[in-house]
Amino acid sequence: MTTQGELFARAIAARDAGALRAVLADSVAFEALTPGRHWTSTDADEVVDKIILGPWFGVHQGDIELCAVNTGQVGDCHEVGYRFRVRSADADRMVEQQAYYTARDDRIDTIRIVCSGYQG
């Protein structure tokens, strides 16, 4: 069975805004740590358009390949770890994120992400 976390990672890699919105609750408690910044939002549209498919993985970042995805669960808390290779004209970089989330009605309603940042 494919988890919401795996769907989330695959939607990022595909830059599929519709799939991201489908896996996130409209009102999602989103928090993330990336090198140098703490991100928060409670609006799925903002998370998708202004964070994930904006500065994180917008088209200006290069082509994304999902290299690994691992899922698990501790009680009601799910986890997903995923690694991307991001290729652009001038660089080939890796980025890894680890997320912990809860889901209700098959949609992620709370998610906390820690990101490695782009690594050469």
ROSE-4610 file (N, C-alpha, C; in Angstrom, 1 decimal, always signed):
// ROSE-4610
residu = [M/M/M/T/T/T/T/T/T/Q/Q/Q/G/G/G/E/E/E/L/L/L/F/F/F/A/A/A/R/R/R/A/A/A/I/I/I/A/A/A/A/A/A/R/R/R/D/D/D/A/A/A/G/G/G/A/A/A/L/L/L/R/R/R/A/A/A/V/V/V/L/L/L/A/A/A/D/D/D/S/S/S/V/V/V/A/A/A/F/F/F/E/E/E/A/A/A/L/L/L/T/T/T/P/P/P/G/G/G/R/R/R/H/H/H/W/W/W/T/T/T/S/S/S/T/T/T/D/D/D/A/A/A/D/D/D/E/E/E/V/V/V/V/V/V/D/D/D/K/K/K/I/I/I/I/I/I/L/L/L/G/G/G/P/P/P/W/W/W/F/F/F/G/G/G/V/V/V/H/H/H/Q/Q/Q/G/G/G/D/D/D/I/I/I/E/E/E/L/L/L/C/C/C/A/A/A/V/V/V/N/N/N/T/T/T/G/G/G/Q/Q/Q/V/V/V/G/G/G/D/D/D/C/C/C/H/H/H/E/E/E/V/V/V/G/G/G/Y/Y/Y/R/R/R/F/F/F/R/R/R/V/V/V/R/R/R/S/S/S/A/A/A/D/D/D/A/A/A/D/D/D/R/R/R/M/M/M/V/V/V/E/E/E/Q/Q/Q/Q/Q/Q/A/A/A/Y/Y/Y/Y/Y/Y/T/T/T/A/A/A/R/R/R/D/D/D/D/D/D/R/R/R/I/I/I/D/D/D/T/T/T/I/I/I/R/R/R/I/I/I/V/V/V/C/C/C/S/S/S/G/G/G/Y/Y/Y/Q/Q/Q/G/G/G]
num = [1/1/1/2/2/2/3/3/3/4/4/4/5/5/5/6/6/6/7/7/7/8/8/8/9/9/9/10/10/10/11/11/11/12/12/12/13/13/13/14/14/14/15/15/15/16/16/16/17/17/17/18/18/18/19/19/19/20/20/20/21/21/21/22/22/22/23/23/23/24/24/24/25/25/25/26/26/26/27/27/27/28/28/28/29/29/29/30/30/30/31/31/31/32/32/32/33/33/33/34/34/34/35/35/35/36/36/36/37/37/37/38/38/38/39/39/39/40/40/40/41/41/41/42/42/42/43/43/43/44/44/44/45/45/45/46/46/46/47/47/47/48/48/48/49/49/49/50/50/50/51/51/51/52/52/52/53/53/53/54/54/54/55/55/55/56/56/56/57/57/57/58/58/58/59/59/59/60/60/60/61/61/61/62/62/62/63/63/63/64/64/64/65/65/65/66/66/66/67/67/67/68/68/68/69/69/69/70/70/70/71/71/71/72/72/72/73/73/73/74/74/74/75/75/75/76/76/76/77/77/77/78/78/78/79/79/79/80/80/80/81/81/81/82/82/82/83/83/83/84/84/84/85/85/85/86/86/86/87/87/87/88/88/88/89/89/89/90/90/90/91/91/91/92/92/92/93/93/93/94/94/94/95/95/95/96/96/96/97/97/97/98/98/98/99/99/99/100/100/100/101/101/101/102/102/102/103/103/103/104/104/104/105/105/105/106/106/106/107/107/107/108/108/108/109/109/109/110/110/110/111/111/111/112/112/112/113/113/113/114/114/114/115/115/115/116/116/116/117/117/117/118/118/118/119/119/119/120/120/120]
x = [+0.8/+0.0/+0.9/+0.6/+1.3/+0.8/+1.7/+1.4/+1.2/+0.6/+0.5/+1.9/+2.8/+4.2/+4.9/+4.7/+5.3/+4.6/+3.3/+2.6/+3.2/+3.4/+4.0/+5.3/+6.2/+7.6/+7.5/+6.7/+6.5/+6.0/+5.0/+4.4/+5.4/+6.3/+7.4/+8.3/+8.7/+9.6/+9.0/+7.7/+7.0/+6.6/+6.9/+6.4/+4.9/+4.2/+2.7/+1.9/+1.6/+0.9/-0.5/-1.2/-2.5/-2.3/-1.3/-1.1/-0.7/+0.1/+0.5/-0.8/-1.6/-2.8/-3.8/-3.8/-4.6/-4.2/-2.9/-2.4/-2.4/-2.4/-2.4/-3.8/-4.2/-5.5/-5.5/-6.6/-6.7/-6.1/-6.4/-5.9/-4.8/-3.6/-2.5/-1.6/-1.2/-0.2/+1.2/+1.8/+3.1/+4.2/+5.3/+6.5/+7.7/+8.7/+9.9/+11.1/+12.2/+13.5/+14.4/+14.9/+15.9/+17.1/+18.3/+19.4/+19.1/+19.2/+19.0/+17.6/+16.6/+15.2/+14.2/+13.2/+12.1/+10.9/+10.1/+9.0/+7.7/+6.7/+5.4/+4.2/+3.2/+1.9/+0.8/-0.4/-1.6/-2.5/-2.0/-2.7/-2.0/-2.7/-2.1/-1.7/-2.5/-2.1/-0.8/-0.6/+0.6/+1.8/+1.6/+2.6/+3.1/+2.2/+2.5/+3.1/+2.5/+2.9/+4.0/+4.0/+5.0/+6.2/+6.1/+7.2/+7.8/+7.0/+7.6/+7.9/+6.9/+7.2/+7.6/+8.0/+8.6/+10.0/+10.5/+12.0/+12.6/+11.8/+12.5/+12.7/+11.7/+11.8/+11.2/+11.2/+10.6/+11.4/+10.9/+11.5/+12.9/+13.2/+14.5/+15.6/+15.2/+16.2/+16.8/+16.2/+16.7/+15.7/+16.2/+15.4/+15.5/+14.4/+14.4/+14.2/+15.0/+14.9/+14.8/+13.7/+13.5/+14.4/+15.4/+16.4/+16.1/+15.4/+15.1/+13.9/+13.1/+12.0/+11.8/+11.7/+11.5/+10.4/+9.5/+8.4/+8.3/+7.7/+7.5/+6.4/+6.2/+5.2/+5.5/+5.2/+5.3/+4.0/+3.2/+1.9/+1.1/+0.5/-0.2/+0.6/+1.9/+2.8/+3.5/+3.4/+4.0/+5.3/+6.2/+7.4/+7.7/+8.3/+8.8/+10.1/+11.1/+12.4/+12.6/+13.1/+13.2/+14.5/+15.1/+16.3/+16.1/+16.4/+16.3/+17.7/+17.9/+19.0/+18.4/+19.0/+18.6/+19.6/+19.3/+20.3/+19.9/+20.9/+20.7/+21.9/+21.9/+22.9/+24.3/+24.4/+25.7/+26.0/+25.1/+25.3/+24.5/+25.0/+24.3/+24.4/+23.2/+23.2/+22.2/+22.4/+21.5/+20.9/+19.6/+18.9/+18.1/+18.1/+17.3/+16.4/+15.2/+14.3/+13.7/+13.5/+12.8/+11.6/+10.4/+9.2/+8.4/+7.8/+6.9/+5.5/+4.5/+3.2/+2.0/+0.9/-0.3/-1.3/-2.3/-3.2/-4.6/-5.5/-7.0/-7.7/-8.6/-9.3/-8.4/-7.3/-6.3/-5.6/-5.5/-4.8/-3.9/-2.7/-1.8/-2.4/-2.6/-3.1/-2.1/-1.0/+0.1/+1.4/+2.4/+3.7/+4.8/+5.9/+7.1/+8.2/+9.0/+10.1/+11.4/+12.5/+13.8/+14.6/+15.3/+15.9/+17.5/+18.2/+19.6/+20.2/+19.3/+19.8/+20.5/+20.8/+21.4/+22.9/+23.3/+24.6/+25.3/+26.5/+27.3/+27.7]
y = [-1.2/+0.0/+1.2/+2.2/+3.4/+4.4/+4.9/+5.8/+7.3/+8.1/+9.5/+10.2/+9.7/+10.2/+9.9/+8.7/+8.3/+9.1/+9.3/+10.1/+11.5/+12.1/+13.4/+13.5/+12.6/+12.6/+12.5/+11.6/+11.4/+12.6/+13.3/+14.5/+15.6/+15.7/+16.7/+16.5/+15.2/+14.9/+15.1/+15.0/+15.2/+16.7/+17.5/+18.9/+18.9/+18.0/+17.9/+18.6/+19.9/+20.7/+20.1/+19.5/+18.9/+17.7/+16.9/+15.7/+16.1/+17.2/+17.7/+18.2/+18.9/+19.4/+18.3/+17.2/+16.1/+15.3/+15.3/+14.6/+15.4/+16.7/+17.6/+18.1/+18.1/+18.7/+20.2/+20.7/+22.1/+23.0/+22.7/+23.3/+22.4/+22.6/+21.7/+22.5/+21.8/+22.4/+22.0/+22.9/+22.7/+23.4/+22.7/+23.4/+22.7/+23.4/+22.8/+23.6/+22.9/+23.5/+23.2/+24.2/+24.1/+24.9/+24.7/+25.4/+26.9/+27.5/+29.0/+29.5/+28.6/+29.1/+28.2/+28.7/+28.0/+28.4/+27.4/+27.7/+27.3/+28.0/+27.6/+28.1/+27.3/+27.7/+26.8/+27.3/+26.4/+26.3/+26.8/+26.8/+25.9/+24.9/+23.9/+24.6/+25.6/+26.3/+27.0/+27.7/+28.4/+27.4/+26.3/+25.3/+24.8/+24.5/+24.0/+25.0/+26.2/+27.2/+28.1/+28.5/+29.5/+28.9/+27.6/+26.9/+25.8/+24.7/+23.5/+23.7/+24.2/+24.3/+25.8/+26.5/+27.8/+27.7/+28.3/+28.3/+26.9/+26.0/+24.6/+23.9/+23.6/+22.7/+23.3/+24.6/+25.2/+24.8/+25.1/+24.7/+25.3/+26.4/+27.0/+26.2/+25.2/+24.4/+23.3/+22.9/+21.8/+20.6/+19.6/+18.3/+17.5/+17.0/+16.2/+14.7/+13.9/+12.5/+12.0/+11.2/+10.6/+9.4/+9.4/+8.3/+7.3/+7.7/+6.8/+7.4/+6.5/+6.8/+5.7/+6.1/+5.1/+5.6/+4.7/+5.0/+4.2/+4.7/+4.0/+4.6/+4.1/+4.6/+4.2/+5.2/+5.0/+5.5/+4.5/+4.9/+5.6/+6.7/+7.5/+8.4/+8.5/+9.3/+8.5/+9.0/+8.4/+9.1/+8.5/+9.1/+8.7/+9.7/+9.4/+10.2/+9.4/+10.0/+9.9/+10.9/+10.8/+11.6/+11.1/+11.7/+12.0/+13.2/+13.6/+14.0/+13.7/+14.2/+15.3/+16.5/+17.7/+18.1/+18.0/+18.3/+19.6/+20.5/+21.7/+21.8/+22.8/+23.0/+23.1/+23.6/+23.9/+23.0/+22.2/+21.4/+20.1/+19.1/+17.9/+17.7/+18.0/+18.0/+17.0/+16.7/+15.8/+16.6/+16.2/+16.9/+15.8/+15.8/+14.8/+15.5/+14.9/+15.4/+14.3/+14.6/+13.6/+14.3/+13.6/+14.2/+13.3/+13.9/+13.2/+13.9/+13.0/+13.6/+12.7/+13.3/+12.6/+12.8/+11.9/+12.0/+11.8/+12.4/+12.3/+12.2/+11.3/+11.1/+11.0/+10.2/+10.0/+11.2/+12.3/+13.5/+13.9/+14.4/+14.8/+16.1/+16.1/+17.3/+18.0/+17.3/+17.9/+17.3/+18.1/+17.6/+18.5/+17.9/+18.5/+18.0/+18.8/+18.4/+19.0/+18.2/+18.6/+18.3/+19.3/+19.2/+19.4/+18.6/+18.6/+19.8/+20.4/+21.4/+20.8/+21.5/+21.0/+20.7/+19.5/+19.0/+18.7/+19.1/+18.9/+17.5]
z = [+0.0/+0.0/+0.0/-0.8/-0.9/+0.2/+1.0/+2.0/+1.5/+2.3/+2.0/+1.9/+2.7/+2.6/+1.3/+0.8/-0.4/-1.6/-1.5/-2.5/-2.5/-1.3/-1.1/-1.8/-1.5/-2.1/-3.7/-4.1/-5.6/-6.3/-5.6/-6.2/-6.2/-5.2/-5.3/-6.5/-6.6/-7.7/-9.1/-9.2/-10.5/-10.6/-9.6/-9.5/-9.9/-9.3/-9.6/-8.5/-8.8/-7.8/-7.4/-8.4/-8.1/-7.2/-7.4/-6.5/-5.1/-5.0/-3.7/-2.9/-3.6/-3.0/-2.6/-3.4/-3.1/-1.9/-1.6/-0.4/+0.8/+0.7/+1.9/+2.2/+3.4/+3.8/+3.5/+3.2/+2.8/+3.9/+5.2/+6.3/+6.9/+6.6/+7.1/+8.0/+9.1/+10.0/+9.5/+8.7/+8.1/+8.7/+9.1/+9.6/+8.9/+8.6/+8.0/+8.4/+8.5/+8.8/+7.6/+6.9/+5.9/+6.4/+5.8/+6.2/+6.2/+7.3/+7.4/+7.5/+7.5/+7.5/+8.2/+8.9/+9.5/+8.7/+8.1/+7.3/+8.1/+8.0/+8.6/+7.7/+7.7/+7.0/+7.5/+7.3/+7.6/+6.3/+5.2/+4.0/+2.9/+2.4/+1.5/+0.2/-0.3/-1.5/-1.3/-0.2/+0.1/+0.2/+0.9/+1.0/-0.4/-1.2/-2.6/-3.4/-3.6/-4.5/-4.1/-2.8/-2.3/-1.5/-1.3/-0.5/-1.4/-1.5/-2.1/-3.6/-4.3/-5.8/-6.1/-5.1/-5.2/-5.0/-3.8/-3.6/-3.4/-2.9/-2.7/-4.0/-4.7/-5.9/-7.1/-7.3/-8.5/-9.7/-10.8/-12.1/-12.3/-11.6/-11.7/-11.0/-10.2/-9.5/-10.4/-11.5/-12.3/-12.3/-13.0/-13.1/-11.8/-11.3/-10.1/-10.3/-9.7/-9.8/-8.3/-8.1/-6.8/-6.7/-5.8/-5.7/-4.6/-3.6/-2.5/-1.7/-1.2/-0.4/+0.6/+1.9/+3.0/+3.9/+4.3/+5.1/+6.4/+7.4/+8.6/+9.5/+10.6/+11.5/+13.0/+13.8/+15.3/+15.9/+16.3/+16.7/+15.6/+15.9/+15.0/+14.1/+14.4/+13.7/+12.5/+11.3/+10.2/+9.8/+9.2/+8.7/+7.3/+6.6/+5.3/+5.1/+4.6/+4.2/+2.7/+2.1/+0.6/+0.2/-0.9/-1.4/-2.9/-3.3/-4.7/-5.2/-6.5/-7.3/-8.1/-8.0/-8.7/-9.7/-11.0/-12.0/-12.7/-12.8/-13.6/-14.5/-15.3/-16.3/-15.7/-14.5/-13.9/-12.7/-12.2/-11.0/-11.0/-10.3/-10.0/-8.5/-7.8/-6.3/-5.8/-4.5/-3.8/-2.7/-2.3/-1.2/-0.6/+0.7/+1.5/+2.5/+2.6/+3.6/+4.4/+5.7/+6.6/+7.1/+7.0/+7.4/+8.4/+9.3/+10.3/+10.1/+10.0/+9.7/+10.3/+10.4/+10.8/+9.6/+9.5/+8.4/+8.9/+8.3/+8.6/+7.2/+7.1/+5.8/+4.6/+4.8/+3.8/+3.3/+4.1/+3.7/+4.9/+4.5/+5.6/+6.2/+7.5/+8.2/+9.1/+9.4/+10.1/+9.6/+9.3/+8.7/+9.2/+9.6/+10.1/+9.2/+8.6/+7.7/+8.1/+8.0/+8.2/+6.9/+6.4/+5.1/+5.2/+4.4/+4.4/+3.7/+2.8/+1.9/+0.7/-0.3/-1.5/-1.2/-1.5/-1.3/-2.6/-2.8/-4.0/-4.2]
